[in-house]
Amino acid sequence: MATVEVTTFRLAAGVEPETFLSADARAQTEFFYARAGLLRRTTAVADDGDWVAVALWRSAADADAAGVAAVQNRAARDWAELVEVSGVRRYRTFD
């Protein structure tokens, strides 16, 4: 079973969307897509300013490993400094 990981957040105070989107693209290229097991990742924003990052992982173990590795990766840390995470939730797929 694959794992869908949904991270909900808002931009930190004073962070412009363009600044965040640049950091998000960098994190996606330099960190997320370099991780074993990442199948797809996308970021979206609602009209009210709530954001979501959705990642599809081959397994929960792959998602766990990425979480551990993120603290050692500059692009992932830069991303995290620009947001205020309100939640992270995982779902198992049935395929």
C-alpha positions as CSV (number, residue, x, y, z in Angstrom):
1,M,0.0,0.0,0.0
2,A,1.1,3.5,-0.8
3,T,0.9,6.4,1.7
4,V,-0.6,9.8,1.0
5,E,0.9,12.5,3.3
6,V,-1.1,15.7,3.6
7,T,0.6,18.7,5.3
8,T,-1.6,21.7,6.0
9,F,0.0,25.1,6.7
10,R,-0.1,28.9,6.3
11,L,2.8,31.0,5.3
12,A,4.8,32.5,8.2
13,A,4.2,36.2,8.9
14,G,5.7,38.4,6.3
15,V,6.4,35.6,3.8
16,E,5.2,36.5,0.3
17,P,3.7,33.7,-1.8
18,E,6.4,34.2,-4.5
19,T,9.2,33.7,-2.0
20,F,7.5,30.5,-0.7
21,L,6.8,29.1,-4.1
22,S,10.5,29.6,-5.1
23,A,11.6,27.7,-1.9
24,D,8.9,25.0,-2.5
25,A,10.2,24.4,-6.0
26,R,13.7,24.2,-4.7
27,A,12.7,21.8,-1.9
28,Q,10.8,19.7,-4.4
29,T,13.7,19.4,-6.8
30,E,16.6,19.2,-4.4
31,F,15.1,17.2,-1.7
32,F,11.7,15.5,-2.3
33,Y,12.3,14.1,-5.7
34,A,15.7,12.9,-4.7
35,R,14.1,10.7,-2.0
36,A,13.5,7.0,-2.6
37,G,9.9,6.2,-2.7
38,L,8.4,9.6,-3.6
39,L,5.9,9.0,-6.4
40,R,4.3,12.5,-6.7
41,R,4.2,15.7,-4.7
42,T,2.2,18.9,-5.3
43,T,1.4,22.1,-3.4
44,A,-1.8,24.1,-3.5
45,V,-3.5,27.1,-1.9
46,A,-7.1,27.8,-1.0
47,D,-8.7,31.2,-1.5
48,D,-8.6,31.9,2.2
49,G,-4.8,31.5,2.4
50,D,-4.6,27.9,3.7
51,W,-2.0,25.8,2.0
52,V,-1.5,22.1,1.5
53,A,1.4,19.9,0.3
54,V,0.4,16.5,-0.8
55,A,3.0,13.7,-1.2
56,L,2.4,10.2,-2.5
57,W,4.9,7.8,-1.1
58,R,5.5,4.2,-2.1
59,S,5.3,3.3,1.6
60,A,5.0,4.8,5.1
61,A,8.7,3.7,5.7
62,D,9.7,5.9,2.7
63,A,7.8,8.9,4.2
64,D,9.4,8.3,7.6
65,A,12.8,8.2,6.1
66,A,12.2,11.5,4.3
67,G,11.1,13.1,7.6
68,V,14.4,12.1,9.2
69,A,16.5,13.2,6.3
70,A,14.7,16.6,6.0
71,V,16.5,18.0,9.1
72,Q,19.8,17.5,7.3
73,N,18.8,19.1,4.0
74,R,19.1,22.8,3.5
75,A,16.3,23.1,0.9
76,A,13.9,21.2,3.2
77,R,14.9,23.3,6.2
78,D,14.5,26.6,4.2
79,W,11.0,25.4,3.2
80,A,10.1,24.7,6.8
81,E,11.2,28.1,8.0
82,L,8.7,29.8,5.7
83,V,5.6,28.0,7.0
84,E,3.5,27.5,10.1
85,V,2.4,23.8,9.9
86,S,-1.1,23.2,11.3
87,G,-1.1,19.5,10.7
88,V,0.3,16.4,9.0
89,R,-1.9,13.4,8.3
90,R,-1.2,10.2,6.5
91,Y,-3.6,7.9,4.6
92,R,-3.1,4.4,3.3
93,T,-4.2,3.7,-0.3
94,F,-6.1,0.6,-1.4
95,D,-4.3,-0.1,-4.6
